[in-house]
């Protein structure tokens, strides 16, 4: 009896502790996200008023590269990748200078037209704020890690306006194939509080005016299966496109500011010759695609190229919103190609690409439910599950730890970062095993036949 009472008392104290701490993190991240989003709105509004503002892109990327390379290298590239790496390798320790460096570098990158997102920076700034607070109050390593994960969840929820998906993103994004249930409650509290703070200060979300009504039907479910395969392959192309840009940047021997300037000129030239709609956040294109409006058939490939160049050649930002852009536009093209509702498949594309590119199928399904309604749930689950498997053992967040093999016969070293994991398909052993089982079964049948009947 005493053991049971002691156990319940400890659990209640733990719940009370994280209700307080996660609420505090949610408030801090909500405030920092609000400041960042309003500053970004002002930056975009001011730069668009300048004649020929696109020519500011090389300068913006060059200054961004100088800030990140000189003051805080952790602030370069995408944000979520760095935070997850800090959780796994440094017990959640993130330098305080990352906060202003990431803020200014991202404002310069996106404000001048760089192809990057705003979710990752808010998650990284939120995680850095949580880490900074943990250092001030001298929390343990385990508590610091939990607070940083709360910052990731609150940042995701605050930007996209999806507290449920945001809560699970912090729990799911750390690993490929596992959930960190021990931080579920703090993540939920931080995500809900952060979302409410941004709502209080009047932040509008890019999905707020988009609604999709889907009536469940067998043909639609079958099309969702095919769409899941296509989105999984598209996620694979996106991941490899980002990795290719990283390899090119690594092989170049230019100083970071010069590489960023040259990369900005290349981005500007490619966008000018094809379509300027792939520059910047791209939230307007996402809304148009989900609303059923037509988009350029190649714009999703263009977005992959420009995002890879932006994030690898000196820019700072996030990869989550570009993934949503690629998913929405690829889904729209899929719908138009097969004479289906392009808006519905744009919505499924957002969920499918998020599930396949960052290995977060639960987060992707929850996001689709929050944004587009419960009617899309069955199709979204099928689409996300297939895309998650088809994209393979890779991720747009390469610091995730691999925790499972996605299919029998595929072997990989578990508990390592996805970017460092070597995997191989052991087809010969699989064939030998099948043949061995067939021979064994045949011998058993022959033995039974040879036995004399009583």
N, C-alpha and C positions, 0 to 999 in steps of 0.2 A: 504493500500500500504506500509506504514512504517513497519507494522508488518511482512509483507512478506519479505521485504528487510532485516530486522533485523534477521529473521529466517535464511535466506540464508547466511547471513554474519557469523552467529554463526556456521552454519554447515561447511562452508568453512574453518573457523579457526580451527574447530575440526579435519577436514580431514588433514589439513596441520600439525597440532600438532602431530597426530599419524603417519603420514608419516615419520616425523623426528624421533620420539621416537622409533617406531617399527623398523626402519632401524638401529638405534643404537643397539637395543637389538639383531637384526639379526646378526649384525657384531660381537658382543661380544659372542653370542652363537656359531656362526660359527667358530670363533677362538678357543673357549674352546673345542668344539666338535672335531675340527681338531687335537688339541693337545692330547686329550684323545684317539682318534682312532689310531693315530700314536704311542702313548705310548703303547697302547694295542697290536698293531701289533709287536712292538719290544719285549714286554714282552712274548708274545706267541712264537715268533721266538727263543728267548733265552732259554726259559724253555724246548722247544722241543729238543734242542740240548743236554740237560743234560741226561745222561743215567738213566733209570728208573724214568723219570720226574713225572710220575703219583703219586709216593709216596710223592711228595711235596703237594698234595691236602689237606691232613689233616692239615699240617702246615699252608698253605695259608689260609684256612678257619678259623683256630684258631687265627691267627694274625688279620685277617679281623674282627672277632667277638670282639677281644680286642679293636680294634680301634673304632668300632661303639658303643660298650657298654661303653667305658670309655670317649671318646672325643665327639662323636656326635651320639646319639641314632637314630636321624632322618635319618642317612645315611645307616642304616641297611635295609635288605630286598630289596624289589623292589623300584624303584624310583618314578614312576608316582603316586602311591598311596599317598606318602608323600607330593608331591607338591599339589595335589588336596585337600588334607586335610588342607594344609596351606592356600589355597585360600578360602575354606569354613569357617574355624574356626579362622584364624589369619590374615585375610585381606592380605594374600600373604606374610607374614613375614617369612623368612627362615634365620636361623643363618648362618653367613659367614663361620663358621668352617665346615659346611656341604660340601662345595666345595672340600677342600683337603681331607677330610675324605672319601667322596664318591668316589673320584678319586682313592685314594690309595687302599681302601677296594675292589673296583670292579676290579682293576688291579690284586690284589692278588687272588681274587675269580676265575675270568675267566682265568687269566694267568696260574694258576696251574691246570686247568681242571674242575672247578666248572661249573655246568649246569645252566647258567644264560645268559641274553641278554645284549646288549649294548645300546638299545634304551632308556630304563628307566633311566639309569645313566645320559645319555646326557640330557634328559628332566629335571631331577632333578638338575643337575649342571647348566643347562641353566636357570631354574627358580630361583635358588639361586643367580646366577650372576645378573639377572634382579632385584631381591629383594634387593640385595646389592647396586646396582646402584640407585634404588629408595630411599633407606635410605640416601645415600650420597647427593642427590639432593632434599631431603625432599618432595617427592611427597605425594599426598593424598592417603588415603587407597584405594579408587576406582581405581586410576591410578596405584598404586602398584599391585593390583590384575590383572589389564589388562596386565601390563608388565610381570608378572609371567606367565600368560597364553600365552603370546607371546613367552616366553622362552620354554614352553612345545611344542608349534607348531614348533619353529625353531629347537629344539633338535630332534624331530621326523623326520622332513624333512631332516635334515643334515645327519642323519645316514642312512636312507633308500633311500635317493635320490628321494623322492616323495613330492615335495613342495605343491601340491594341497591337497593330503591326509593329509599332516602334518598340513596345515592351518585349515582344518576341524576337525582334531583330538583335537586341543586345544579348539575348539568351542563345540564339541560334547561329549568329555570325562568327562566333569564336572558333567553331569546329565545323568540319564537313562530316555530317552523319551523327552528330550528338547534340544534346541540349544541356545547357548548364542550369539545371533546375534549381540549384542552390541560390541562384541570384534572381529567380523569377519574381518573387514579391518585391524586392527593391526596384527591379526594372519596371514593373507595372506601376508602382507609386511614382517613380521619377518621370515616366513617360506621360502619365495622366496629368501630373502637376505642371510639367513643362508645356504641354499642350494648352492647358488652361491659362497659363501666363501669357502665351502668345495670342490666344484669343482675346484676353482682357485688353491687350494693347493694340488690338485691331489688325493683326496680321491676317491677310487673306491668303488662301491656299489655292494653288493652281488647279486643284480638282474640285473646288467648291461648287462650281456651276455645271459640272459634268455629271450626267446621270445616264446610266444604261439599264434598260429593262429587258431582261432575257427570260423567255418562257422555256422551261426545260423541254427538250424533245430529243428523241433518239438520233435523228439525223444530225442535229447540232452537236450531240455528244461524240458522234463518229468523226465529224469534222474537227472537233477539239483534239482528238487523238492525233490526227494528221498534223494539226497546227502545233501540238506539243513537240512532235518530231522536228518540224521546221524551226521552231523557236530554240530548241536545244542545239541544232546545228548553227543557228545564227549566234547563239551565245558562245559557241566554240570559236566562231570566226571573230567575234568581238574580243574574246580573251587573247587569242593568238595575235590579233591586230595590235592590242596594247603591248603584248610581250615583244612583238617585232619592233615597235617604236622604242621600247626600252633598250633593246639590243643595238639599234642604230645609234641612239644617243650615247651608249656606253662606248661604242667603237670610235665615235668622233672625238677628236682631241682639241676641240675649241673650248675656250673658257665659258663657263655657264652663261654669263650675260650675252656673249657673242652668239653662242648656239641658240639661245632664246630669240635673239633678234633675227637671225637667219630663219629659224623655225617660224617666227611670226610672219615674215615675208612670204614663206612657202604656204602657210595657211591662208594668208590673204589672197595669194594668187590662185590657189585651188578653189577657194570659195567663190572668188569673182568669176571664174570660168564655168562654175557649175551652179551653185545656189548658195546664197547668203543665209538661207533659213537654218542651216546647220550650225551657225555660229551662236555664241552666247549660251544662255540657259536652254533655250528651245522649248520653254513651257507653252508658248502660244501654239506651236506646231503640234504638241501633244494634245492640247485641247481640241484643235481642229480635227485631228485624226480620230479621236474618240467620239466627237460629234458627228462623224460620218462624212466629213469633207475629204476631198481627194488630196493626196500628197504625191510628190515626185516619187517614182518607183525606185529610184536609186538613192534617195536621201538617207536611208538607214545605213548604207555602206559609207556614204560620205561622212556621216556623223562619227562612225567608228574611226575613220582615218583622221579626222580633225581632232577628235578627243584624244587619240593616242599621241598625236603630235603636240597638242597643247600640254598634256600632263607630263610627257617625257622630255620635252625640250625646254623646260624651265618654268612652265606655268604651274599654278597652284589652284586646286579645286577638288571636286568630288567626282565619283564615277557613277553614283546611284541614279542621278537624274538623267545623264546621258544613256544609261541602260534603259530607263523608262522611255526615252525618246526613240531609241532603236526598236524597242518592243512595240511601241504604238505605231510607228511608221511601217515596220515590217508586217505587223498584223493587219494594217490597213491595206497594204499591197496584197497580202494573202487573201483577204476578203474580196477585193476587187477581181483578183485573178480567177477565183472560182464562183463569181457572181453571188457572193454571200454578203451579209451585213458587215460592211467594213468597220463600223463603229464598235460592234461587238467584238470583232477579232482584234481591233486595236487595243481594247481593254484587256482581252486575254493575252495579247502580246506583252503588255506591261508586266503582268504577273508571270508569264512564262519566261521572259528574259531575266527577270529578277531571280526566279527560282534556279535557272540554269547557269547564269553568269556568276552569281555569288553564293550558290548552294544554300539558299534559304527558302525552300518550298512552303513551309508553314507561314513565314512572314509574308510571302507573296500572295498566298490564298487569303490571309487575313486582310491584307491591304486591298485586294479586289473586293472583298465583302464590305469593307468600310467605305470605299469610294464609290463602287458601282452597284451595291445592293446584294441581298442574299440570293436573288434569282440567278446570279452568275456563278454561284458557289460550286455546283457539281461540275460544270465545264472547266472552271478554274482549277479545281483539284486534279482532274485528269490531266489537263494541259501542263500544270506545274510539276506533277510527279514524273511525267514522261520527259519533260525538258531537263529536269534535275538529273535524270539518269543518262540522257543522250549527251549532255555536255561533258561527261567523263570526269576524270580525276584532275581537274584544273579549276582555276577560279580567277575572277577579276580582282579578288582580294587575296593576293598570294601568301599572306601571312597566316591564313587559316590553317589549323592543324587537321590533318586527315585522320579520320576515325573509322572508316569503313571501306570495304571494297564494293563497288557499285554493281558488280556482276560476278558470278562464279567463273573461275579460270583467269581472272585478272588479279595479279598479285602486286602489292605495293607495300612500302615501309610505312607503318602507321605511326601516329604521334609525332609526325614531322610536318613542317610547313609545306603547303602544296607546291610551292615553287621549287623546293629542294627534294621532293619525293620522286624516286625512280620507280616506275611500274612496268610490268611486262605481261604479255599474254602467253600463258603456258599451254598452248594448244596441243603440243605433243603429249604432255602428261594427261590432259583431259581425254584425248583419244585412247591412250593406253588404258586409262581407268575404265572407259566405256567398254572396250574390247574385253578387258579382264572380267568385268561384271557379266558380260554376255557368256563368256566361256564358263564362268562359275555357275551361272544359272543352267546352262546346257548340261554340265556335268551332274548337277543335282537331279535334273529330269531323267538323265540316262541311268543314274544310280537307282532311282525309284522304279524305273521300268525293269531293271535287271533283277530286282529282288523277287524271289519266288513267292507266289501267292499261297497263303495258308490253306 
